[in-house]
Amino acid sequence: MSKHHDLTASYGESLVTSEHQFEASYYYHQVREQCMNHIHEISKAVDEFTVDFTDESLKILELLYYDLEDSNCFDYFSMTKEEFEECMGVYFGEVVTSTIDEARWVVKECPLMENKYVTGIEKGIFHSCFPTAFLTIKSVIQSAFLLFIIYINSCKNRKR
């Protein structure tokens, strides 16, 4: 039992702690806003990248990420690799919520711990929440697959 408690405790350390959900919602909103400010600054510096919330812009941002990773030049944008990844995750979420009907950002209390909150994207009964501040590259890929399935299902529902 102690092993599970340790796992839960270490997971909980990475989560936002708030007395009330609105505080956690405000925190995550602020983080999303800061990340989008960084994304807009990146688009000013990279001619090929436009913040237009299209799948093409996601592809270009991904190519930029791998170029920066190969050359280890994230500091060009005054960011760490992790900060850049967080901004990519937020932009991915913004693309999803702006292009898929009824998809939205949510903040939920972690069922395993009181006053600990996660954020994610929800559409209907489907949701993908993230244990840390936002998405990592790995969770972007996993979430992209889940949200692709949601998108396909929503297209099927529209045809009915």
C-alpha positions as CSV (number, residue, x, y, z in Angstrom):
1,M,0.0,0.0,0.0
2,S,2.8,2.4,0.8
3,K,4.2,2.0,-2.7
4,H,0.9,3.3,-4.2
5,H,0.8,6.1,-1.7
6,D,4.3,7.2,-2.8
7,L,3.3,7.1,-6.4
8,T,0.2,9.1,-5.7
9,A,2.2,11.6,-3.7
10,S,4.9,12.1,-6.3
11,Y,2.2,12.5,-9.0
12,G,0.4,15.0,-6.8
13,E,3.6,17.1,-6.5
14,S,3.4,18.0,-10.2
15,L,-0.2,19.2,-10.0
16,V,-1.6,22.7,-9.3
17,T,-2.7,23.1,-5.7
18,S,-5.7,25.4,-5.1
19,E,-8.4,25.9,-2.5
20,H,-11.0,26.4,-5.1
21,Q,-11.4,25.3,-8.7
22,F,-11.8,28.9,-10.0
23,E,-8.2,29.6,-8.7
24,A,-6.8,26.7,-10.6
25,S,-8.9,27.7,-13.7
26,Y,-7.4,31.3,-13.4
27,Y,-3.9,29.9,-13.1
28,Y,-4.2,27.7,-16.1
29,H,-5.8,30.5,-18.1
30,Q,-2.8,32.7,-17.2
31,V,-0.4,30.0,-18.3
32,R,-2.2,29.6,-21.6
33,E,-2.2,33.3,-22.2
34,Q,1.6,33.5,-21.5
35,C,2.3,30.6,-23.8
36,M,0.2,32.1,-26.6
37,N,2.1,35.4,-26.2
38,H,5.3,33.4,-26.7
39,I,3.8,31.7,-29.8
40,H,2.9,35.1,-31.3
41,E,6.5,36.2,-30.7
42,I,7.8,33.0,-32.4
43,S,5.6,33.7,-35.4
44,K,7.0,37.2,-35.7
45,A,10.5,35.7,-35.9
46,V,9.7,32.8,-38.2
47,D,8.2,33.9,-41.5
48,E,6.9,30.4,-42.3
49,F,4.9,30.2,-39.1
50,T,1.6,32.0,-38.8
51,V,-0.7,31.7,-35.8
52,D,-3.8,30.8,-37.8
53,F,-4.9,27.8,-35.8
54,T,-4.6,25.4,-38.8
55,D,-3.2,21.9,-39.0
56,E,-0.5,23.4,-41.3
57,S,0.6,25.8,-38.6
58,L,1.0,22.8,-36.3
59,K,3.2,21.0,-38.8
60,I,5.4,24.1,-39.2
61,L,5.7,24.5,-35.5
62,E,6.7,20.8,-35.2
63,L,9.4,21.2,-37.9
64,L,10.7,24.3,-36.0
65,Y,10.8,22.3,-32.8
66,Y,12.9,19.6,-34.4
67,D,15.2,22.1,-36.0
68,L,15.7,23.8,-32.6
69,E,16.2,20.4,-30.9
70,D,18.8,19.3,-33.5
71,S,20.8,22.5,-33.1
72,N,20.0,22.9,-29.3
73,C,18.9,26.5,-30.0
74,F,15.8,27.0,-27.9
75,D,17.5,29.9,-26.2
76,Y,17.1,31.8,-29.6
77,F,13.6,32.4,-28.3
78,S,14.8,32.9,-24.7
79,M,13.1,29.6,-23.7
80,T,14.1,26.2,-22.5
81,K,13.2,23.1,-24.4
82,E,10.5,22.4,-21.8
83,E,9.0,25.9,-22.0
84,F,8.9,25.6,-25.8
85,E,7.2,22.2,-25.5
86,E,4.6,23.7,-23.1
87,C,3.9,26.5,-25.6
88,M,3.5,23.9,-28.4
89,G,1.1,22.0,-26.2
90,V,-1.0,25.1,-25.5
91,Y,-1.0,26.0,-29.2
92,F,-2.1,22.5,-30.0
93,G,-5.0,22.8,-27.5
94,E,-5.9,26.2,-28.9
95,V,-6.1,24.7,-32.4
96,V,-8.2,21.8,-31.2
97,T,-10.6,24.1,-29.3
98,S,-10.9,26.5,-32.1
99,T,-11.5,24.0,-34.9
100,I,-13.5,21.1,-33.3
101,D,-17.1,22.0,-32.4
102,E,-17.8,21.8,-28.7
103,A,-14.1,21.0,-27.7
104,R,-13.1,23.2,-24.8
105,W,-10.4,23.6,-22.2
106,V,-11.4,22.2,-18.8
107,V,-9.9,22.2,-15.3
108,K,-10.8,19.3,-13.0
109,E,-9.9,18.3,-9.5
110,C,-7.7,15.2,-9.4
111,P,-9.9,12.4,-8.1
112,L,-6.9,10.9,-6.1
113,M,-6.1,14.1,-4.2
114,E,-8.0,17.0,-2.7
115,N,-7.2,20.5,-3.9
116,K,-5.0,19.3,-6.8
117,Y,-6.1,20.2,-10.3
118,V,-5.3,19.2,-13.9
119,T,-6.2,20.8,-17.1
120,G,-7.1,19.4,-20.5
121,I,-9.4,19.3,-23.4
122,E,-12.9,18.0,-23.4
123,K,-15.5,17.2,-26.0
124,G,-18.7,15.5,-24.9
125,I,-17.8,12.5,-22.9
126,F,-14.2,12.4,-24.1
127,H,-11.5,14.3,-22.3
128,S,-7.8,14.3,-22.1
129,C,-6.3,15.8,-19.0
130,F,-2.6,16.5,-18.4
131,P,-0.9,15.9,-15.1
132,T,1.6,18.7,-15.4
133,A,1.1,22.3,-16.4
134,F,0.4,21.4,-20.0
135,L,1.3,18.9,-22.7
136,T,4.7,17.4,-23.3
137,I,5.6,16.3,-26.9
138,K,4.7,12.7,-25.9
139,S,1.3,13.7,-24.5
140,V,0.7,15.9,-27.6
141,I,1.0,12.8,-29.8
142,Q,-1.2,10.7,-27.5
143,S,-3.8,13.5,-27.2
144,A,-3.6,14.2,-31.0
145,F,-4.6,10.6,-31.6
146,L,-7.5,10.8,-29.0
147,L,-8.7,14.1,-30.4
148,F,-8.4,12.7,-34.0
149,I,-10.8,10.0,-33.0
150,I,-13.1,12.6,-31.4
151,Y,-13.0,14.6,-34.6
152,I,-13.8,11.6,-36.8
153,N,-16.7,10.7,-34.5
154,S,-18.0,14.3,-34.7
155,C,-17.8,14.2,-38.5
156,K,-19.8,11.0,-38.5
157,N,-22.4,12.6,-36.1
158,R,-22.7,15.7,-38.4
159,K,-23.6,13.5,-41.4
160,R,-26.5,11.9,-39.5
